[in-house]
Amino acid sequence: MAKKKTSKKAQPVAPEPAAQPGVGMQPGVGMQPGMGMQAGMGMPGMGMQPGMGMQPGMGMQGMGMQPGMGLQGGGVYPGAQGGMMPMGFNNPMAQMMQMMQMTQSMLGMGGVDASAQPFTGVHEEEEPGLEADIVKPALIEDLFKEQEPLPVQDVLDRLCLSPDGTTALGGIPKGCTVAFAGPPGKGKTRSMLEALARVAASGIKCAYVVAEEGFRDEEQSGRDDLCSRFAKIALAATGLDEAGLRAKVLPNVLIILAQYHRGHTWDDFIRRYRHVVEHEGVRFVVVDSLNTLDPSKTRTADNLATLKTYNHSHAVTCVTIGQIKDTGEPVGGQPLMHTADAVFLIETIALGSKEMAEFWGGKYRDKITVVRAVKSVTTPIFPRPVRIKLDGDGRMIVHPSHPEDYALPPLP
């Protein structure tokens, strides 16, 4: 006996919840089922505080949405059928979030590019000192200046040239920050101790930043410490005796201790640097070495930029001694050379051919040491490398075999 077929009754479909009275949604706005906005319903965390929901009678048209404007990929597009229909989205929550973002933008609560924010709401009357950092060249009377030299060391004094390039400047560019880098044992520290003595003897207050070794041997270990070496170099550089050294040189010299192993930080160094410049009247500084002030060696160029900016505003001439990498570039690389006002670089050259060896007065495959000016922003530079050597006292001098074709210009 065949079973009697029973038809399944269709399940009743729940009616779509209607939007609340007075919410003001225009026909075709496209709110999905179950997404009705209750009057006064806020969206905490989405830019709308509780109580900031759609007010009765406040339609989307009154908030900047024209009839027939939908959303496409998160933005509004005109002429979309069905009103606000996010393209490619069936997720009610995603649609709600998209609508909230649009509402937030229309209410002026966001949507401003971060790069444009400094220009919003800026009024000159809010910054009385605004014009202090705006220079008007038309009002400057002494427009033209000549670069002055500061004599420091015989070879280094001849790497920068006079404006017409016919003679040596006779010193490093005064008021500039100079990067002086090279391999170890090539006379950098010795040259700068000589510079310190010569500048101090001329009556200029000087400071020497010691970052690589102790200045004095407090424990009397028998080491010929930096203080002793400076005194000997100063006697030779100035021709003074000890009494003259104590009277004319030492009163103009200050030593800044900045050893990292003692817990001295970059900020500690800056405080001491500012003190000697602003309270002691120091106008010539040697930093030995800039790399050691930052053992990570990742901020060398930034540190130099900080020093240079400060030096320019306080009439300080500064030489920073630096190390070099295996590539031959100074630690800090191109950014450091770009930042410094002048760059002097000691390099080792291999004489890779017999012709090259003959030109430089050496032997085939020998290595020679040269110094060259890489740049100077205020003067012409000597365009050739200069072969150098250390004499019996460790002083850097021009090598006797330096090519005549590369003869240095005369001192003024």
SVG drawing of the C-alpha trace seen along z (x, -y; Angstrom):
<svg xmlns="http://www.w3.org/2000/svg" viewBox="-2 -97 116 99">
<polyline fill="none" stroke="black" stroke-width="0.4" points="0.0,0.0 1.5,-3.2 2.3,-5.7 0.4,-8.9 2.7,-11.8 2.7,-14.6 3.8,-18.0 6.2,-19.9 5.0,-23.3 7.3,-26.2 8.9,-27.7 7.7,-31.2 10.2,-33.8 10.9,-36.3 10.0,-39.8 12.9,-42.1 13.3,-44.5 12.3,-47.9 14.3,-50.9 13.3,-52.7 10.9,-55.6 12.6,-58.9 16.0,-57.5 15.8,-59.4 17.4,-56.9 16.4,-57.8 14.8,-55.1 17.5,-53.0 20.1,-53.6 20.6,-49.9 20.8,-49.1 21.1,-45.3 18.6,-43.2 19.3,-43.6 21.5,-46.6 19.0,-49.3 20.4,-52.2 18.5,-52.9 18.0,-56.6 20.8,-57.8 22.8,-54.6 26.5,-55.4 29.4,-53.3 32.1,-53.4 35.6,-52.8 34.5,-53.7 34.6,-57.4 31.0,-57.8 30.3,-58.3 27.2,-56.9 24.4,-59.3 25.8,-60.3 23.7,-58.0 21.3,-59.1 18.9,-61.7 15.3,-61.4 14.7,-63.0 18.4,-63.2 18.7,-61.6 21.9,-60.8 21.1,-63.5 21.5,-66.1 24.9,-64.7 26.3,-65.1 25.0,-61.9 23.0,-62.7 20.3,-60.3 21.7,-57.5 25.3,-57.7 26.7,-54.4 30.0,-53.1 32.5,-51.5 35.5,-49.7 35.1,-51.8 34.5,-55.2 31.4,-57.0 30.5,-56.7 27.8,-58.7 24.9,-57.0 25.1,-53.7 21.7,-52.0 20.3,-50.9 22.1,-53.6 24.9,-52.5 25.9,-49.1 29.5,-48.3 30.8,-46.4 31.9,-42.9 30.8,-42.8 28.1,-40.6 29.3,-40.9 26.9,-43.2 29.6,-44.1 32.0,-45.1 29.2,-47.2 28.5,-48.8 32.2,-49.7 32.4,-51.2 29.3,-53.3 30.8,-54.5 34.0,-55.5 32.1,-57.5 30.0,-59.1 33.1,-60.0 34.7,-61.6 31.5,-63.6 31.3,-64.8 34.9,-66.2 36.2,-63.8 39.0,-62.3 40.1,-61.8 42.8,-64.4 46.2,-63.4 48.8,-63.3 51.2,-65.3 48.7,-68.1 47.9,-68.4 50.8,-70.9 49.1,-73.3 45.7,-73.1 44.8,-75.7 48.2,-77.5 48.0,-81.2 50.9,-83.5 49.6,-85.3 50.0,-82.1 53.8,-82.2 55.2,-85.6 58.8,-84.5 57.9,-83.0 59.9,-85.6 63.1,-84.9 63.8,-81.8 63.0,-83.6 66.0,-85.4 65.6,-88.2 68.8,-88.5 67.8,-91.8 68.3,-93.3 71.8,-91.9 74.5,-94.6 77.7,-92.4 76.7,-90.0 80.3,-89.2 82.9,-87.5 86.3,-85.9 87.1,-82.6 89.7,-83.0 92.3,-80.3 93.2,-78.8 96.8,-77.5 97.0,-74.0 99.6,-71.8 102.0,-72.2 100.4,-69.7 96.8,-70.2 97.2,-74.0 97.8,-73.5 94.9,-71.2 92.5,-74.1 93.2,-77.0 92.7,-80.7 89.6,-81.8 91.6,-82.1 93.3,-78.7 96.8,-80.1 98.0,-79.8 97.3,-77.6 94.7,-79.0 97.3,-78.7 95.1,-76.8 91.9,-74.9 88.7,-76.9 87.9,-78.9 84.5,-78.4 84.0,-75.1 83.6,-71.6 86.2,-69.3 86.2,-65.5 89.7,-64.1 89.8,-60.3 92.3,-57.6 93.9,-54.3 95.5,-53.8 99.1,-54.8 99.2,-57.5 99.6,-60.6 96.0,-61.8 96.2,-62.3 99.7,-63.6 98.8,-66.2 95.8,-67.3 97.9,-67.7 100.2,-69.9 97.2,-71.8 96.0,-72.2 99.3,-73.7 99.6,-76.1 96.1,-77.4 96.3,-77.8 99.6,-79.6 97.9,-82.2 95.6,-83.1 92.5,-81.1 90.7,-79.1 90.8,-75.4 89.3,-72.1 90.5,-68.5 87.8,-65.8 89.5,-62.6 87.3,-59.6 89.8,-56.8 92.2,-56.7 92.9,-58.3 94.5,-61.7 96.6,-61.1 98.2,-58.0 96.9,-58.5 98.3,-55.1 101.8,-56.0 102.1,-52.8 105.1,-54.1 103.1,-54.8 103.9,-57.9 100.4,-59.2 98.5,-61.6 99.2,-64.6 102.9,-64.0 102.9,-63.5 100.9,-66.7 103.4,-68.7 106.3,-67.3 104.6,-68.0 103.6,-71.5 107.2,-72.3 108.4,-71.2 105.5,-72.9 105.8,-76.3 109.5,-76.4 108.7,-77.4 110.3,-76.1 108.3,-74.6 107.9,-78.0 106.6,-79.5 104.3,-76.5 102.7,-77.0 102.3,-80.7 101.2,-80.9 99.6,-77.5 98.2,-75.6 95.9,-78.4 94.1,-78.2 93.6,-74.4 90.8,-72.5 90.4,-68.7 86.9,-67.1 86.8,-63.5 84.2,-61.5 85.2,-57.9 82.3,-55.5 83.7,-52.9 83.3,-55.4 79.6,-55.6 79.8,-58.9 77.0,-59.1 76.5,-61.4 74.3,-63.6 77.0,-63.9 79.4,-65.0 77.0,-67.6 76.6,-69.1 80.3,-69.4 80.8,-70.7 78.2,-73.4 79.8,-74.4 83.3,-75.0 81.9,-76.9 79.3,-79.1 81.1,-79.6 84.8,-79.1 84.9,-80.9 86.4,-77.9 86.5,-78.5 88.7,-75.6 87.8,-71.9 89.4,-68.6 87.2,-65.5 89.4,-62.3 87.5,-60.4 83.9,-61.0 83.3,-57.3 84.1,-56.4 81.4,-58.7 78.9,-56.3 80.3,-52.7 77.5,-51.4 78.9,-53.5 75.3,-53.9 74.8,-57.6 78.2,-59.0 76.8,-61.2 73.9,-62.4 76.2,-63.3 78.4,-65.3 75.4,-67.1 74.4,-68.0 77.9,-69.3 78.1,-71.3 74.9,-73.1 75.9,-74.1 79.4,-75.1 78.0,-77.4 75.9,-79.3 78.8,-79.7 81.7,-80.5 83.5,-77.3 86.1,-75.7 86.1,-71.9 88.1,-68.9 86.7,-65.5 89.1,-62.6 87.5,-59.5 88.2,-55.9 87.9,-54.2 86.2,-51.0 87.8,-48.3 86.4,-49.9 88.5,-53.0 85.5,-55.2 85.3,-56.9 83.0,-55.4 79.7,-57.2 80.2,-56.8 78.8,-59.2 76.4,-60.8 79.3,-61.9 81.3,-63.3 78.2,-65.1 77.6,-66.6 81.1,-67.9 82.1,-71.3 85.5,-69.9 86.8,-66.3 90.5,-65.3 91.2,-61.6 94.4,-59.6 94.6,-56.6 96.9,-53.8 97.7,-53.3 99.2,-50.1 101.6,-50.8 100.1,-48.3 102.2,-48.9 105.8,-49.9 104.7,-53.1 102.7,-54.0 105.7,-53.1 108.0,-55.3 105.6,-58.2 105.3,-58.1 108.9,-57.4 108.3,-53.9 108.8,-50.3 106.4,-48.1 103.7,-46.6 104.8,-48.8 102.1,-50.7 102.4,-54.4 100.4,-56.8 98.7,-59.9 96.4,-62.6 93.8,-64.4 91.1,-66.9 87.8,-65.3 85.7,-68.5 85.5,-72.0 82.2,-73.9 83.9,-77.3 87.1,-77.1 88.7,-75.4 90.7,-72.3 94.0,-71.0 92.9,-68.4 95.7,-65.9 96.7,-63.4 99.8,-64.3 102.3,-61.6 103.2,-61.9 105.4,-60.3 106.1,-60.6 109.4,-62.1 111.5,-61.0 109.2,-62.9 106.1,-61.4 105.1,-64.6 103.3,-64.4 105.3,-65.9 105.3,-65.8 107.3,-62.8 110.5,-63.7 109.4,-61.6 106.1,-63.4 105.7,-63.9 106.7,-67.3 103.7,-67.2 101.6,-67.3 103.6,-70.0 101.7,-71.7 100.8,-75.5 102.9,-77.9 101.7,-79.3 100.4,-82.8"/>
</svg>
